[in-house]
Structure formats: structure tokens, C-alpha cells
Amino acid sequence: MKQRLLIVDDDAEIVSWLTESLTDAGYAVEGLTKPLEALTRVEAQAFDLVVTDVYMPELRGTELMREIHRRRPGQLVLLVTAFGSIDMAVEAVRAGATDLVTKPFTLDRLKLAIDRALDERRMRREIVHLRRAVPSLGDENLVARSPAMQKVVELARRVARADLTVLVTGESGVGKGAMARFIHESGPRARGPFVQVNCAALPAQLVESELFGVRRGAFTDAREDRAGLFARAGGGTLFLDEIAEMPLETQPKLLHALETGRVRPVGSPDEIGVDARIVAATNRPLEDAMRDKAFRQDLYFRLNIVRIEVPPLRDRREDVEALVDVFLARACARQGRPLMGIAADARRWLLRHDWPGNVRELANVVERAVALGEHDTIVLGDLHLAEGSARSGDFLGEAVARGMTLADVERAYIDRVLHATGGNKVQAAELLGIDRRTLYRRLSGDDE
């Protein structure tokens, strides 16, 4: 569909020239010589861009723009003037103009400004909308558009209803914690507490007291009775993350708790009953840990009643766009920024990346891109800056590995040069070895 333009100038010859020339260039163009008539036309018809002269006897172009924005807040307006200056250009943009073109101008110069304005609008509109197609799964990190993830979620849903012990496996960062919470919230214990503990983070000497509780006086710092995690998760779910790191000497007591529903707090002569569903997770194969004599076989069989393998993100690429939308909305809210868009080349990069760090890596890259981005749209350069702040590497080697097109590589390099020059297009063009017109054309995508 052709882009619709409205030309407003009190000089009928200029209106006629621009209407004919821009129509030949492929736009759908209307031209008017009276600003008030143009204002009425904008109210009645949506235009992609309004191009208006500044100095007109009936109504100045800046006043027309203000009235247009009052009635159509999102309308793009490009100003044209014979009396341009840097101060006036800055003031025009601050007032809401997309650009300021000074007379005399060539048709190519005006077309470049028009294309840049329309391209910026296109990028702003390229926001992924998760809410249109993905059902809520209880945890915002748990997205299941892909067939692989839908299969896993359906298994988890069935298991949740049965109130069985579950072992969740998968690479680091795939969302095992989100899966554990989904199981909890989909089962009969949803109204109870969800208690999570990372077994690798527990000091060896405190594992038992943390899990099973402690009685006053059991050791020097035990000044009062303290309930363990099993008791705190009563009526709900206890999520034991990184279960492979559970100390070997504690494993028999954990097995006893799972089999009998009873634990003995440290320093107590008696056992107490506990009622918590157990969901355990590991990114390290427990079979390897058993072979290394670091994990008990009987505990393995007790935990592995039902096993759910969460696939890596590279095997469920259909989930990436939806996850980006979740993380983008979260990052913008956390950093106090308006909801940002995603440029087409940035979105292609996100979809092609292998994500060795899985969902966690994707979340971190989006978070950093929002923090580092200088516009209301995340561009490819923002993602490379975000990735580079976490790790460095060979850019061309990574481009080959990700299957980036030559256009993607060129745009990424241009974005990096622009960032290095602080957005100065004159310096950027000199560093790139091209003239400014070519740089503008490539930024607007005309060469693609």
C-alpha cells in the first residue's frame, strides 16, 4: 500500500510540483494551499506524513503542527522553511516536527527526509505483542508457542494434578524455576506456599538446619526454635534447585523425609510431620553424579518419579519473540522508560542467535539493550552493545555463526560506528568511507 502524504504550502506552484513529483516517486499525495483546510482534511483522513511550509499568511506551519498534534497526537509532520537555522531546527524538533528541510531543496533531499521519517515510524510500530497469542501459563518466563515447549507444558499440567514428586532437567537458564512454579500453581497445592532453595548456595554445615529446622540450643547461634524449609512449605511446594549439589551426607536424611513425610530438626530428639510436594531440578545429569559416587541411587529413583526435560531455547525458536515482549515490557517498567519497539534487523538477530545461556541470557541482553539504547526503538547496535558488555568476541566470526546476511552485518557495523561517534553522521560517514547521502540512504533502507 502506498504511503499517504499531505503537502501544505501557500504557493500553488510548489504544491503542484511536489504533488506531481512525489506521486511519480510512488507516494499517494494530496496538496493544499490553505492551512485551515489542511487541518480539516487531517481530521477526516489519516496521512502517514504531513509536509508543511512554516511561513504562511493564514496560519504558520508550527501553529498548524500544534493543532494537528492536538487532534492527532501521533501524526508525523515535516516542516519546510526558507529561513532555516540550527536553532530553528532544534526548536522545530522539540515542538514535535520529525525534521526541518530548508529551501531551496532538491527533490532528493526532501525524499530522503520523508523516507527517514516513515522508516522511523515503521520501526516504532515493530513491537512484538505477546498478549495477542500466548496464553498465560502462571509464570511470565514460561512461554509455549513452540511445539516442543507445548508438549512439555502439557506433560507438566498433567503431572501437576497428580501431586507427584517431579524432577525437572535442562541446561542452565532454560527456565526450570518457571516450570517448577507452573507445576505448583497448576496443582491442588496452588493456594499453599512455594518455597525455593538453591542447594548449591547452602553452606554444607547449615544444609540440615535449613531444610529440617533447628531447636534452640542445638548450637551456639541457635537462640530460638526455627522451622526448616520443609515445614515452611507445608501445604505447598518445596523446590530444590540444583539438587545434584546436595551434600552426600545429607542425602539419606532427604530420602527419609521424602519416603516418610517426617523430618528431625537439628537438636531435637523427635521427628515432626511435614506435608510438602517436592519438585527438584538439575542442569547436571544425575546419572553422571551417581557414577562419580556423588549422588545416591536410591534418592535418584525417589526423585525421578516423573521427569520433565525443558528444551534449550535454540530448539524452540518460536518462543523467542514472545519472550522478548515479556522481557522488554519488564525492563522498560523497571527502568522507568516508555515501552520500546524492536527494529526489524534487531528482531532478525534475536531470532537467529543460538542463545547458549538460554532464556536467562535473552532476558539479560534485552535488559541491557533497554538500558543502553538512546532511542525509543531497540536497533541492532543496541543488542551488540548489550552482548558486548557481557562478553567480547570476534564480530565477523559471530556473524557467520549466526547466519547474518550481508545487509545485517553492514547495518550492525554502521550502528557501531554511529555509537562510537556519538551519533555524529558527518564523522560516521568519514569513518565508513562514504558520503552522507549514502549513509542516510542506507540508514533508511533504500539500498536494500
C-alpha positions in Angstrom: 0.0 0.0 0.0 1.3 3.5 -0.9 2.3 5.9 1.8 -0.1 8.8 2.0 1.3 12.3 2.1 -0.3 15.7 2.5 1.5 18.7 1.1 0.6 22.2 2.6 2.1 25.4 1.1 0.6 28.8 0.3 2.5 28.7 -3.1 0.3 26.8 -5.5 3.2 26.2 -7.9 5.2 24.5 -5.2 2.2 22.4 -4.2 1.7 21.3 -7.8 5.4 20.5 -8.3 5.7 18.4 -5.1 2.3 16.7 -5.7 3.3 15.6 -9.2 6.9 14.7 -8.3 6.2 12.7 -5.2 3.3 10.9 -6.9 5.8 9.8 -9.6 8.1 8.7 -6.8 5.4 6.2 -5.6 3.5 8.1 -2.9 -0.2 8.8 -2.7 -0.2 12.6 -2.5 -2.7 15.4 -1.8 -1.8 19.0 -2.0 -3.5 22.1 -0.3 -2.7 25.8 -0.2 -4.8 26.7 2.9 -3.6 25.6 6.4 -7.1 25.6 7.9 -8.4 23.5 5.1 -5.5 21.1 5.7 -6.4 20.9 9.3 -9.9 19.8 8.4 -8.5 17.3 5.9 -6.2 15.8 8.5 -9.1 15.3 10.9 -11.1 13.5 8.2 -8.3 11.4 6.7 -5.3 9.6 8.1 -2.0 10.5 6.5 1.4 8.9 7.0 3.1 12.2 6.8 2.2 15.9 6.6 4.7 18.2 4.8 4.0 21.8 5.5 5.7 25.2 4.9 6.4 27.2 8.0 5.7 30.8 6.8 2.1 31.0 5.5 -0.3 34.0 5.9 -3.3 32.1 7.2 -1.5 30.0 9.8 2.1 29.4 10.5 3.3 25.8 9.9 4.4 25.5 13.5 0.9 26.5 14.7 -0.7 24.1 12.2 1.5 21.3 13.5 0.5 22.1 17.1 -3.2 21.9 16.1 -2.6 18.7 14.2 -0.9 17.1 17.2 -3.7 18.2 19.5 -6.2 16.4 17.3 -4.0 13.5 16.1 -1.2 13.1 18.7 0.8 10.5 16.7 0.8 12.4 13.3 4.2 12.8 11.7 4.8 16.4 10.5 7.8 17.6 8.4 8.4 21.3 8.3 9.8 23.3 5.3 11.1 26.8 5.5 13.2 29.3 3.5 14.6 30.8 6.7 16.3 27.8 8.4 18.9 27.8 11.1 20.3 25.4 13.6 18.4 27.0 16.4 15.1 26.9 14.5 15.7 23.2 13.5 16.2 22.3 17.2 13.2 24.2 18.2 11.1 22.6 15.5 12.1 19.1 16.5 11.4 19.9 20.2 7.9 21.2 19.2 7.2 17.8 17.6 8.4 18.0 14.0 10.0 14.9 12.6 12.5 17.0 10.6 13.1 20.5 9.2 14.0 21.0 5.5 15.3 24.4 4.3 14.6 26.0 0.9 15.8 25.8 -1.7 15.9 22.0 -1.6 16.2 19.3 -4.2 13.6 16.6 -4.6 16.1 14.0 -3.5 16.8 15.9 -0.3 13.1 16.1 0.5 12.6 12.4 -0.4 15.4 11.5 2.0 13.8 13.4 4.8 10.4 11.8 4.0 11.8 8.3 3.8 13.7 8.7 7.1 10.6 9.9 8.9 8.5 7.0 7.5 11.2 4.5 8.3 11.4 5.7 11.9 7.6 5.3 12.2 7.9 1.8 10.7 10.5 0.8 13.3 8.4 2.2 16.2 5.5 0.1 15.1 7.5 -3.2 15.0 6.8 -4.1 18.6 6.2 -7.8 19.4 2.8 -8.3 21.1 2.9 -11.4 23.2 -0.6 -10.8 24.6 -2.2 -11.4 21.2 -1.5 -15.1 21.0 0.2 -16.6 24.1 -2.0 -17.9 27.0 -0.9 -17.1 30.5 1.0 -20.0 32.0 1.3 -18.7 35.5 4.9 -17.5 35.2 5.8 -14.8 32.7 9.1 -16.6 31.8 7.2 -19.7 30.8 6.2 -19.2 27.1 4.9 -22.1 24.9 4.4 -21.1 21.3 6.8 -23.8 20.0 5.6 -27.4 19.6 8.5 -28.6 21.7 7.5 -26.4 24.7 3.8 -27.0 24.3 4.4 -30.7 24.6 6.4 -30.2 27.8 3.8 -27.8 29.3 1.0 -30.3 28.6 3.0 -33.0 30.5 3.6 -30.7 33.4 -0.1 -29.8 33.5 -1.0 -33.5 33.8 1.7 -34.2 36.4 0.7 -31.1 38.5 -2.8 -32.6 39.0 -1.4 -35.9 40.3 0.7 -34.2 43.2 3.7 -36.4 42.4 7.4 -35.7 43.0 8.9 -34.2 39.8 12.5 -33.9 38.6 13.0 -31.0 36.1 16.1 -31.2 34.0 17.6 -29.0 31.3 20.5 -26.7 30.6 21.3 -23.7 32.8 18.9 -20.8 32.1 16.2 -22.7 30.3 13.5 -21.8 32.9 13.4 -24.8 35.3 12.4 -22.5 38.1 9.5 -21.2 36.0 8.5 -24.7 35.2 8.5 -25.6 38.9 6.3 -22.7 39.8 3.9 -23.6 36.9 3.6 -27.1 38.3 2.9 -25.7 41.8 0.3 -23.2 40.5 -1.4 -25.8 38.3 -1.9 -28.4 41.1 -4.0 -28.9 44.2 -1.4 -27.1 46.3 -1.7 -23.8 44.4 -3.0 -21.9 47.4 -0.1 -23.1 49.6 3.4 -21.5 49.7 6.0 -22.0 47.0 9.4 -22.2 48.8 12.6 -22.3 46.7 16.1 -23.1 47.7 19.3 -23.4 45.7 21.1 -26.4 47.1 24.5 -25.2 45.7 24.2 -22.0 47.7 23.7 -23.7 51.1 26.8 -23.9 53.3 27.4 -27.6 53.9 27.3 -27.2 57.7 23.9 -25.5 57.5 22.1 -27.7 55.0 20.3 -29.8 57.6 19.2 -26.9 59.8 17.9 -25.0 56.7 16.0 -28.0 55.3 14.7 -29.6 58.5 14.8 -26.8 61.1 16.7 -26.3 64.4 15.9 -26.4 68.0 17.0 -23.7 70.5 20.5 -24.5 71.9 21.4 -27.1 69.2 24.5 -25.0 68.5 25.9 -21.6 69.6 23.8 -19.4 67.2 20.6 -21.3 67.7 18.9 -18.9 70.2 15.4 -20.0 69.3 13.5 -22.7 67.5 13.4 -22.2 63.8 11.3 -24.0 61.2 13.0 -25.6 58.3 12.1 -25.2 54.6 10.1 -28.5 54.6 7.9 -27.1 57.4 7.6 -23.7 55.8 6.4 -25.3 52.6 3.7 -27.1 54.4 0.6 -27.5 52.2 2.6 -26.2 49.3 5.7 -27.0 47.2 9.3 -27.1 48.1 11.5 -26.5 45.1 15.0 -28.0 45.4 17.1 -26.3 42.7 20.5 -27.7 41.7 19.7 -30.9 43.6 22.9 -32.6 42.2 24.9 -30.3 44.6 23.2 -31.7 47.7 26.0 -32.9 50.1 26.3 -36.7 50.1 26.0 -36.9 53.9 22.6 -35.1 53.8 21.1 -37.2 51.1 20.0 -40.2 53.3 18.0 -37.7 55.5 16.4 -36.1 52.5 15.4 -39.6 51.2 13.9 -40.4 54.6 11.9 -37.1 54.5 10.6 -38.0 51.0 9.6 -41.5 52.0 8.1 -40.9 55.4 6.9 -37.3 55.3 8.8 -36.7 58.6 12.0 -34.7 59.5 14.1 -34.4 62.6 15.1 -30.8 63.3 18.7 -30.3 64.3 19.0 -30.7 68.1 15.5 -32.4 68.5 15.0 -35.9 69.9 11.8 -36.2 68.0 10.6 -36.1 64.4 7.9 -33.9 63.1 5.5 -34.5 60.2 5.8 -32.3 57.1 3.5 -32.1 54.1 5.2 -30.5 51.1 5.3 -31.5 47.5 8.9 -31.8 46.2 10.0 -30.5 42.8 13.7 -30.9 42.2 15.8 -29.5 39.3 19.3 -30.0 37.9 21.3 -28.9 34.9 23.9 -31.6 35.7 22.9 -35.2 34.8 22.2 -37.1 38.0 23.4 -40.3 36.2 26.9 -38.8 36.0 26.8 -37.8 39.6 25.8 -41.4 40.6 28.7 -42.7 38.5 31.0 -40.4 40.4 29.6 -41.6 43.7 28.4 -38.1 44.5 24.6 -38.9 44.4 22.8 -41.8 45.9 21.0 -44.1 43.6 18.0 -44.7 45.9 17.5 -40.9 46.2 17.7 -40.6 42.4 14.9 -43.1 41.9 12.8 -41.4 44.6 13.1 -38.0 42.9 12.8 -39.3 39.4 9.2 -40.5 39.6 8.3 -38.1 36.8 10.9 -36.3 34.7 10.3 -33.2 32.7 13.1 -32.1 30.3 12.9 -28.4 29.4 14.3 -27.9 25.9 17.0 -25.3 25.3 15.9 -22.0 23.6 17.7 -22.9 20.4 15.3 -25.8 20.0 12.2 -23.7 20.5 12.9 -20.5 18.5 9.2 -19.9 18.1 9.2 -18.8 21.7 11.8 -16.1 21.3 9.6 -13.3 20.1 7.1 -13.8 22.8 9.8 -13.9 25.5 11.4 -10.7 24.1 8.0 -9.0 24.5 7.8 -10.1 28.1 11.4 -9.0 29.0 11.1 -5.7 27.0 7.9 -4.7 29.0 9.6 -5.8 32.3 12.8 -3.9 31.5 11.0 -0.7 30.5 8.9 -0.8 33.6 11.8 -1.4 35.9 13.9 1.3 34.3 11.1 3.8 34.1 11.1 4.0 30.3 8.2 4.1 27.8 7.6 0.8 26.1 10.1 0.5 23.3 9.9 -1.1 19.9 12.2 -3.5 18.1 13.7 -2.7 14.7 13.4 -5.4 12.0 17.2 -6.1 11.8 17.4 -6.4 15.6 14.5 -8.8 15.7 16.1 -11.0 13.0 19.3 -11.1 15.1 17.3 -12.2 18.2 15.6 -15.0 16.2 18.9 -16.3 14.7 21.1 -16.2 17.8 21.7 -19.6 19.4 21.3 -18.4 23.0 23.8 -20.7 24.7 22.7 -19.1 28.0 19.1 -19.8 27.1 16.2 -17.7 28.5 18.4 -16.1 31.1 20.8 -14.8 28.5 17.9 -13.4 26.4 16.5 -11.6 29.4 19.8 -10.1 30.2 20.5 -8.9 26.7 17.1 -7.2 26.4 17.6 -5.6 29.9 21.0 -4.2 28.9 19.7 -3.1 25.4 16.9 -1.1 27.1 19.5 0.5 29.5 22.0 1.3 26.7 19.6 2.3 24.0 19.3 6.0 23.2 16.0 5.9 21.2 12.5 4.6 21.6 13.3 1.7 19.3 16.0 -1.0 20.0 18.2 -1.3 17.0 20.8 -3.9 16.1 23.7 -1.9 17.5 22.0 -1.8 20.9 21.9 -5.6 21.0 25.6 -5.8 20.1 26.5 -3.3 22.8 24.4 -5.2 25.3 26.0 -8.5 24.3 29.5 -6.9 24.2 29.0 -5.6 27.8 28.8 -9.2 28.9 31.4 -10.8 26.7 33.7 -9.8 23.8 34.4 -11.9 20.7 35.1 -11.9 17.0 32.2 -9.9 15.4 32.6 -11.4 11.9 33.0 -14.9 13.3 29.8 -14.5 15.3 28.1 -13.1 12.3 28.9 -16.2 10.3 27.9 -18.5 13.1 24.5 -16.7 13.4 23.8 -16.7 9.6 23.6 -12.9 9.4 23.0 -11.5 6.0 25.5 -9.0 4.4 22.8 -6.3 5.0 22.6 -7.2 8.7 26.4 -7.1 9.1 26.6 -3.7 7.3 23.8 -2.2 9.4 25.4 -3.6 12.6 28.7 -2.0 11.6 27.1 1.3 10.8 25.3 1.3 14.1 28.6 0.7 16.0 30.3 3.5 14.1 27.4 5.9 14.8 27.6 4.9 18.5 31.4 5.5 18.5 30.9 9.0 17.0 28.1 9.9 19.4 25.6 9.9 16.6 27.6 12.4 14.5 26.7 11.4 10.9 29.4 13.5 9.3 32.2 11.8 11.3 30.5 8.4 10.8 30.4 8.9 7.1 34.0 9.8 7.0 35.0 6.7 9.1 32.9 4.5 6.8 34.4 6.0 3.7 31.0 7.0 2.2 29.3 10.4 1.7 26.5 11.5 3.9 23.8 10.9 1.3 24.8 7.3 1.0 24.8 6.9 4.8 21.3 8.4 5.1 20.1 6.1 2.3 21.5 3.0 4.0 20.1 4.0 7.3 16.6 4.4 5.7 17.0 1.0 4.0 16.8 2.4 0.4 19.8 0.3 -0.7 18.3 -2.9 0.5 
